[in-house]
Structure formats: C-alpha cells, structure tokens
C-alpha cells in the first residue's frame, strides 16, 4: 500500500504545480518538450548573436576589394595537423590561363595557414560603441600577410564569409522589425475593429479586403520602384520595412478582430467595464493578454515570410541595394550561369535563407502547440 501511495503523492504534486503555474510557465514546459523547436531556437539565437556584432564574426572588411583575388575558392578548414589539434587552411595559388585569361586557383596543401581564435584584424566598433580589433576567427600568422577566405571570394575579390555575416544582420533585422510593425498595426486596428464595431469596423474591414485583393508582387514593384535612387541604404532599409509591414498586417488584424468579438461579451470584460476601467485598459490589460501567446506564435511564423520577401526584392534589384549588404544582394552575384559555374559558393546565402526560414517555422510550430498547454 505504501508503494502505491508514493506515485499518487507524486501525481498530486505535479497536478498542484500545473494548477498554480502561470500561463508563460505552462507554455515553456510544453515548448521544451518539442526538441526540434528547441534546437531551432538555439540556431536563431546564434544568428541573432551574429546580428548584434557581425564585425566580430567576420575575418576581413566586407567592402575591401582586390581584383587579383576574384573567385578564389573556399579554403577548407582542417582541424588536425598530423596528430595534433591545430586548425589550418591550405594556401591557394593561382595561375592565369593563357587561352581564357581567367585566373585558375588550386589548393596548395604544402602551405598551411594556421587558423586562430580571437585574433586581431581590421578595426571596428563593438556594438557601434567600443573600439576593437578582436575577431572570433582569423589567420594566426604573426606577420599579418596571410589571409583566410572560409567561403571564397566574389568577382571583386571581397571575402564572402565576411559579407555573409554582415548580410545576416540586414536580412534578419528587417524581418524582425517588419513583423513588429505588422503586429502593432494588426493588434491596434484589429482590436479597434472588433471592440468598437460600427463605422470603424466597416472602414477597417474594407481596407483589409482592399489590401488583400491587390496582387502582392506588382504592389512591391510599384512601391520599391518609387523609392529615389539617391537614397542612402539606411533610408531604403526603413522604406522596405514599412512596405513589408503595410502589406503583412492584414491577416493578424482579421484574427485579432475575431478574438475581440468573442471576448467583449465575456464576464471578465463586463466586470472590468462595471468597475470603471477605461477602454484602453480593458483592451491592453484584459483582452490582449488572453491570446498573447497566439500573437507571438503567429509573429514567429510571419518573420520567415518577411525574410523571403526582402531577399526576393533585393535579388531582383528592387529592395536593399549595394553598397548595403543583405542575403538578397549577395544572391545577385549568382544570377548568371557563368558566374555560378565558376563560383558555386556564391549560393551560400541561399542555404542560410533556407536554414533561417526552417528554424523560424519550427519554432513557430512549437510555440503554436505550446500556446494551449492543456491540450493533449
């Protein structure tokens, strides 16, 4: 009988923990059971660490050009030098083809360039404030003449690894900022539409129907083509973010309206109204928190859509433009088959887009499942 009582006590303790736990704790308990979503969250954390300071993760200045090093191939990292753990990359030697006048590169395994961590390099400002020359990885030679190109170079001899980590900052940031604007617009206008109803609901719903009926690609083309060509990359970045936000808020606005229509007749809303709470307080403190986890899950699933949209626009030359760097701008280098045949490593930004989009989708699925902790 005593052995049977122990599991019963454990079950009662577990049930008591669940009954007194907050909604966020319940969401976390359920989310951490989704192993694939948890692994994807770690991938996204790593990507956003790169976003915070891409200069630290780069090996060279992403804008430094050297036409003599055009289309240098990937230098594969070797972890062991004989039986000793000592990372190195082979040297690369080039010889110009007398027939095609094209530089032909080959790895020279006899010349080993040691790879070190936390090495010195070009100057930058950490987080835009602290002057620094420290980089996560780089050539460990003392004379400073050796350089490493972990992902090769492009047609202008620019280091592809350094450009890729700088492009990560732009593409990952624009998706996050655009979704943040979309969430604000969707919750604000959807909440007004569902809570107040009447003329406000009519106007907002007709505006949503108008935006959803417009073909997306021509609208993007028209709005981005209207941007002045002499704008700075920062101005173009902000304009693209606003364009993506104006197009992307409608679905969330409809969902918020439906939830508000159901919640405004609930007892806790009526009790707040009778207690004299303002409409602003009722919406922000009573109604929105009841489905905040759903908003977070929906936003997480919307971020990869924004990233793909920005990459597509930049790839077509209608979004972020050089000298700014984004995944779409980097993929412009791989537009023609000749360049692609000479330098297939230029497709690496596309693989990073796939990785980021897949990670966001898996995290979004995990959050969507975790948003209802009591479901089976």
C-alpha positions in Angstrom: 0.0 0.0 0.0 2.9 2.4 0.8 4.4 1.8 -2.6 1.1 2.7 -4.3 0.9 5.8 -2.2 4.2 7.3 -3.4 3.1 7.6 -7.1 -0.2 9.0 -6.0 1.6 11.7 -4.0 3.9 12.5 -7.0 0.9 12.8 -9.3 -0.9 15.2 -6.8 2.3 17.3 -6.5 2.6 17.5 -10.3 -1.1 18.5 -10.7 -0.7 21.1 -8.0 2.4 22.6 -9.8 0.3 22.8 -13.0 -2.7 24.4 -11.3 -0.7 27.2 -9.8 1.8 27.8 -12.7 1.5 30.9 -14.8 0.5 30.8 -18.4 4.1 31.6 -19.6 5.5 28.8 -17.4 3.0 26.3 -18.9 3.9 27.5 -22.4 7.6 26.9 -21.6 7.1 23.5 -20.1 5.3 22.4 -23.3 7.7 24.1 -25.7 10.8 22.5 -24.2 9.3 19.0 -25.0 9.4 19.9 -28.7 13.1 19.0 -29.2 13.3 20.1 -32.8 11.8 23.5 -32.0 14.2 23.9 -29.1 17.2 23.2 -31.4 15.8 25.6 -33.9 15.6 28.3 -31.2 19.3 27.8 -30.4 20.0 28.2 -34.1 18.1 31.5 -34.2 19.9 32.7 -31.0 23.2 32.0 -32.8 22.1 34.0 -35.8 21.0 37.0 -33.7 24.3 36.9 -31.9 25.8 37.5 -35.3 23.3 40.3 -35.9 24.5 42.1 -32.8 28.1 42.3 -33.9 28.9 40.9 -37.4 32.3 42.6 -37.4 33.4 40.4 -34.6 32.5 37.2 -36.5 33.9 38.5 -39.8 37.5 37.8 -40.9 38.0 40.9 -43.1 36.5 44.2 -44.1 33.4 43.2 -46.2 33.9 46.1 -48.5 37.7 45.6 -49.1 38.2 44.7 -52.8 41.2 43.1 -54.6 40.5 42.1 -58.2 43.6 39.8 -58.2 41.7 37.5 -55.7 38.5 37.3 -57.7 36.6 34.0 -57.4 39.1 32.5 -55.0 37.7 29.1 -53.9 36.6 28.0 -50.5 39.5 27.2 -48.1 38.5 24.0 -46.3 39.4 24.1 -42.6 41.5 21.1 -41.3 41.2 20.6 -37.6 44.3 18.4 -37.1 47.9 19.0 -38.2 49.2 15.4 -38.1 48.1 14.0 -34.7 47.9 17.5 -33.1 44.8 19.5 -32.8 45.7 22.7 -34.7 43.2 24.2 -37.2 44.7 25.3 -40.5 43.6 26.0 -44.1 45.7 25.3 -47.2 47.2 28.1 -49.1 45.7 28.9 -52.5 47.9 29.6 -55.6 46.6 31.0 -58.9 47.7 30.8 -62.5 46.2 32.8 -65.3 45.0 30.6 -68.2 46.7 32.0 -71.4 43.7 30.9 -73.5 40.8 32.3 -71.5 42.8 34.8 -69.4 40.9 33.6 -66.4 42.7 33.0 -63.1 42.7 29.3 -62.2 43.1 28.6 -58.5 44.2 25.4 -56.8 44.9 24.5 -53.1 48.5 24.2 -52.0 48.4 21.6 -49.2 52.1 22.1 -48.6 51.5 25.7 -47.4 49.5 25.6 -44.2 47.9 28.8 -42.9 47.2 28.4 -39.2 43.7 29.4 -38.0 43.4 31.1 -34.6 40.5 32.2 -32.4 40.2 35.7 -31.0 42.8 37.2 -33.4 43.5 40.7 -34.4 42.2 42.2 -37.6 40.6 45.3 -39.1 39.3 47.9 -36.7 35.6 48.3 -35.9 33.4 49.4 -33.1 31.8 46.7 -30.9 28.1 47.3 -30.7 28.8 50.5 -32.5 30.5 52.0 -29.4 33.6 50.2 -28.2 36.7 50.4 -30.5 38.1 46.9 -31.1 40.3 44.8 -33.4 39.3 41.4 -31.9 37.8 38.9 -34.3 36.4 35.4 -33.5 38.5 33.7 -36.1 41.3 34.7 -38.4 44.8 33.8 -39.7 47.1 33.1 -36.7 50.3 34.1 -38.5 52.4 36.7 -36.8 53.4 38.7 -39.9 49.8 39.6 -40.8 50.3 38.9 -44.5 48.3 35.7 -44.7 44.5 35.9 -45.1 41.9 33.3 -45.0 38.7 33.0 -47.1 36.5 30.5 -45.5 33.8 30.8 -48.2 36.0 32.1 -51.0 35.7 35.5 -52.7 33.3 37.1 -55.2 34.0 38.8 -58.6 35.6 41.8 -56.9 37.8 39.7 -54.6 35.7 40.5 -51.5 35.6 38.0 -48.7 32.4 36.1 -49.0 32.3 34.9 -45.3 32.6 38.5 -44.0 29.9 39.7 -46.4 27.6 36.8 -45.4 27.7 37.6 -41.7 27.1 41.3 -42.5 24.2 40.4 -44.7 22.8 38.3 -41.9 22.4 41.5 -39.8 20.3 43.2 -42.5 18.1 40.3 -43.5 17.4 39.0 -40.0 16.7 42.5 -38.7 14.4 43.6 -41.5 12.2 40.5 -40.9 12.0 41.2 -37.2 11.3 44.9 -37.5 8.8 44.4 -40.3 6.9 41.9 -38.2 7.0 44.1 -35.1 5.4 46.9 -37.2 2.8 44.5 -38.6 1.9 43.2 -35.1 1.4 46.7 -33.8 -0.8 47.6 -36.8 -2.7 44.3 -36.7 -3.4 44.4 -32.9 -4.3 48.1 -32.9 -6.6 48.2 -36.0 -8.0 44.6 -35.4 -8.7 45.5 -31.8 -10.5 48.7 -32.7 -12.5 46.9 -35.3 -13.6 44.1 -33.0 -14.1 46.0 -29.8 -15.9 49.2 -31.1 -17.6 47.8 -34.2 -19.9 50.1 -36.2 -18.3 52.5 -38.7 -14.8 51.8 -37.5 -15.2 48.1 -38.1 -16.7 48.8 -41.6 -13.9 51.0 -42.7 -11.1 48.8 -41.4 -12.5 45.6 -42.8 -13.0 47.2 -46.2 -9.4 48.4 -46.1 -8.2 44.9 -45.2 -10.2 43.4 -48.1 -8.8 46.0 -50.5 -5.2 45.3 -49.4 -5.7 41.5 -49.6 -7.2 41.8 -53.1 -4.3 43.6 -54.5 -1.6 41.4 -56.2 1.4 41.4 -53.9 4.3 41.4 -56.4 3.1 44.3 -58.5 2.5 46.4 -55.4 6.0 45.6 -54.2 7.4 46.5 -57.6 5.5 49.8 -57.8 6.3 50.9 -54.2 10.0 50.0 -54.4 10.4 51.4 -57.9 9.1 54.7 -56.5 12.0 55.0 -54.0 14.5 57.6 -55.0 17.7 56.1 -56.4 19.8 58.6 -54.4 18.5 57.4 -51.0 21.1 56.1 -48.5 21.0 52.4 -47.6 19.5 53.3 -44.2 16.6 55.1 -45.9 16.0 52.2 -48.3 16.1 49.8 -45.3 13.4 51.8 -43.5 11.3 52.2 -46.6 11.4 48.4 -47.4 10.5 47.7 -43.8 7.4 50.0 -43.9 6.3 48.4 -47.3 6.5 44.9 -45.9 4.6 46.0 -42.8 1.8 47.6 -44.7 1.3 44.5 -46.8 1.7 42.0 -43.9 -0.6 43.2 -41.1 -4.0 42.2 -42.6 -4.1 38.6 -41.6 -3.3 39.2 -38.0 -5.8 42.1 -38.0 -8.6 39.7 -39.0 -7.6 37.2 -36.4 -7.5 39.9 -33.6 -10.9 41.2 -34.7 -12.4 37.7 -34.4 -11.0 37.2 -30.9 -12.2 40.6 -29.7 -15.7 39.9 -31.0 -15.8 36.8 -28.8 -14.1 38.3 -25.8 -16.0 41.6 -25.5 -19.1 39.6 -24.3 -17.1 37.6 -21.6 -17.9 38.1 -17.9 -14.4 39.4 -17.0 -14.7 42.2 -19.7 -18.1 43.2 -18.5 -16.8 43.2 -14.9 -14.0 45.5 -15.9 -16.4 47.9 -17.6 -18.6 47.9 -14.5 -15.6 48.6 -12.3 -14.9 51.8 -14.3 -11.9 50.6 -16.2 -11.1 52.6 -19.3 -11.4 51.1 -22.8 -7.7 51.3 -23.3 -7.0 49.4 -20.0 -9.7 46.8 -20.9 -8.0 46.2 -24.3 -4.4 46.2 -23.1 -4.7 44.6 -19.7 -7.6 42.2 -20.0 -8.3 41.2 -23.6 -4.9 41.2 -25.4 -3.1 39.1 -22.7 -5.6 36.3 -23.2 -4.3 35.4 -26.6 -0.8 37.0 -26.4 0.8 33.5 -26.9 -1.1 33.2 -30.1 0.1 36.5 -31.3 3.7 35.5 -30.6 3.3 32.2 -32.4 1.8 33.9 -35.4 4.5 36.6 -35.5 7.2 33.9 -35.3 5.7 32.2 -38.4 5.4 35.6 -40.2 9.1 36.5 -39.8 10.4 33.9 -42.4 7.8 35.3 -44.9 9.3 38.7 -44.4 12.8 37.4 -44.8 11.9 35.7 -48.1 10.1 38.8 -49.3 13.1 41.0 -48.6 15.5 38.5 -50.2 13.3 38.2 -53.3 13.1 42.0 -53.7 16.8 42.5 -53.2 17.6 39.7 -55.6 15.5 41.4 -58.2 17.3 44.7 -57.6 14.1 46.3 -56.1 14.9 46.1 -52.4 18.1 46.7 -50.5 20.7 48.0 -52.9 24.5 47.9 -52.9 26.6 49.1 -51.1 24.3 47.8 -48.4 24.7 44.0 -47.8 21.8 41.5 -47.4 21.2 37.9 -48.4 19.3 39.1 -51.5 22.1 41.4 -52.5 24.6 38.6 -52.2 22.5 36.3 -54.2 22.6 38.8 -57.1 26.1 37.7 -57.7 24.8 34.2 -58.6 22.3 35.4 -61.2 24.1 34.2 -64.3 25.1 30.6 -65.1 28.7 31.5 -66.0 29.4 33.1 -62.6 27.6 30.2 -60.9 29.8 27.6 -62.8 33.0 29.5 -61.8 32.0 30.1 -58.1 29.2 27.8 -56.8 30.0 29.0 -53.2 28.2 32.3 -54.1 24.9 30.3 -53.5 25.8 30.0 -49.8 23.4 32.9 -48.8 20.6 30.9 -50.2 21.4 28.0 -47.9 21.4 30.4 -45.0 18.0 31.7 -46.0 16.7 28.1 -46.0 18.2 27.5 -42.6 16.7 30.6 -41.1 13.3 30.1 -42.6 13.2 26.5 -41.5 14.3 27.4 -38.0 11.6 30.1 -37.7 8.9 27.8 -38.9 9.9 25.0 -36.5 10.0 27.5 -33.6 6.6 28.9 -34.7 5.1 25.4 -34.8 6.5 24.7 -31.3 5.1 27.9 -29.9 1.7 27.3 -31.6 1.5 23.9 -30.0 2.7 25.3 -26.6 0.2 28.1 -26.7 -2.5 25.7 -25.5 -0.8 23.9 -22.6 -3.9 21.9 -21.6 -4.4 20.2 -25.0 -3.4 16.6 -25.4 
